């Protein structure tokens, strides 16, 4: 039986971070990338069953990660998808806000490849 790879949606408005996440994850997962929050919502809403987990930047031009998370968690069709925030900000208030909105975890930039892989795997098994 041919099982599909789990799909990770990486959302970041910095192209180098999207490329880095793709390089880290592509061996183990199917990776989709979105450089904007609005595009991330469109991708998820087109086929909510295709996305298994989302890595979401907090600070982005246009729609920020908190808004994306809030919209996804408010929709019963997408509320189950784990969201891991990735941010360059180390402030406790940002972490608290992310968790209050329904995030599963929070990683800081710059991030280590092994930590990204470990965190994604842990939440996909949960």
C-alpha positions as CSV (number, residue, x, y, z in Angstrom):
1,X,0.0,0.0,0.0
2,X,1.4,3.4,-1.0
3,X,0.8,5.8,1.8
4,X,1.1,9.6,1.1
5,X,3.7,11.6,2.8
6,X,2.4,14.0,5.4
7,X,2.1,17.6,4.1
8,X,3.6,20.6,5.8
9,X,2.5,24.1,4.9
10,X,5.4,26.5,5.5
11,X,4.3,30.2,5.7
12,X,6.9,32.9,5.8
13,X,7.3,36.2,4.0
14,X,11.1,35.8,3.9
15,X,12.1,33.7,0.9
16,X,15.3,32.4,2.5
17,X,13.3,30.9,5.5
18,X,10.9,29.2,3.1
19,X,13.8,27.7,1.2
20,X,15.4,26.6,4.4
21,X,12.3,25.0,5.7
22,X,11.8,23.2,2.4
23,X,15.3,21.9,2.5
24,X,14.9,20.6,6.1
25,X,11.5,19.0,5.6
26,X,11.4,17.7,2.0
27,X,13.0,14.4,2.6
28,X,10.3,13.3,5.1
29,X,7.3,15.4,4.1
30,X,5.6,17.0,1.2
31,X,6.2,20.7,1.6
32,X,3.9,23.5,0.3
33,X,5.0,27.1,0.7
34,X,3.2,30.4,1.1
35,X,4.9,33.8,1.3
36,X,1.8,35.5,2.6
37,X,-0.9,34.8,5.2
38,X,-3.7,35.3,2.7
39,X,-2.2,32.7,0.4
40,X,-1.8,30.2,3.3
41,X,-5.6,30.5,4.0
42,X,-6.4,30.0,0.3
43,X,-4.2,26.8,0.2
44,X,-5.7,25.3,3.3
45,X,-9.3,26.1,2.4
46,X,-8.8,24.6,-1.1
47,X,-8.2,21.2,0.4
48,X,-8.2,21.1,4.2
49,X,-7.5,17.4,4.3
50,X,-4.3,17.8,2.3
51,X,-2.5,19.9,5.0
52,X,-1.3,18.0,8.1
53,X,0.6,20.7,9.9
54,X,1.4,24.4,9.4
55,X,4.7,26.2,10.2
56,X,3.6,29.8,10.5
57,X,5.7,33.0,10.8
58,X,4.2,35.5,13.3
59,X,5.3,38.8,11.7
60,X,4.5,39.1,8.0
61,X,3.5,41.9,5.6
62,X,-0.3,42.1,5.2
63,X,-2.0,39.4,7.3
64,X,0.1,38.3,10.2
65,X,0.4,34.8,11.6
66,X,-1.8,35.5,14.6
67,X,-4.7,36.5,12.2
68,X,-4.1,33.4,10.1
69,X,-4.2,31.2,13.1
70,X,-7.3,32.8,14.5
71,X,-9.2,32.3,11.2
72,X,-8.1,28.7,10.9
73,X,-8.9,27.8,14.4
74,X,-12.4,29.5,14.2
75,X,-13.3,27.2,11.2
76,X,-14.4,23.7,12.3
77,X,-13.1,22.3,9.0
78,X,-9.5,23.6,9.7
79,X,-9.4,23.9,13.5
80,X,-7.8,20.4,13.9
81,X,-4.6,21.3,11.9
82,X,-1.7,21.8,14.3
83,X,0.0,25.2,14.0
84,X,3.6,25.8,15.0
85,X,4.5,29.4,15.2
86,X,8.0,30.4,14.1
87,X,9.2,33.9,15.1
88,X,12.2,36.1,15.5
89,X,10.6,37.7,18.5
90,X,11.4,36.2,21.8
91,X,8.8,38.0,23.8
92,X,6.7,36.0,26.3
93,X,3.6,38.0,25.3
94,X,3.9,36.7,21.7
95,X,4.2,33.1,22.8
96,X,1.2,33.5,25.2
97,X,-0.9,35.1,22.4
98,X,0.0,32.3,20.0
99,X,-1.0,29.6,22.5
100,X,-4.2,31.5,23.4
101,X,-5.1,31.4,19.7
102,X,-4.7,27.6,19.6
103,X,-1.1,27.1,18.4
104,X,0.5,23.8,19.2
105,X,4.0,25.0,19.6
106,X,6.4,27.9,19.1
107,X,9.9,27.9,17.6
108,X,12.3,30.8,17.6
109,X,14.3,32.1,14.6
110,X,17.0,31.2,13.8
111,X,16.0,27.6,14.2
112,X,18.0,24.4,14.2
113,X,17.0,21.8,11.5
114,X,16.9,18.9,14.0
115,X,14.6,20.9,16.3
116,X,12.2,21.7,13.4
117,X,12.1,18.0,12.4
118,X,11.6,16.9,16.0
119,X,8.8,19.4,16.6
120,X,6.9,18.6,13.4
121,X,7.2,14.9,14.0
122,X,6.0,15.2,17.6
123,X,2.9,17.1,16.7
124,X,2.1,14.9,13.7
125,X,2.1,11.9,16.1
126,X,0.0,13.6,18.8
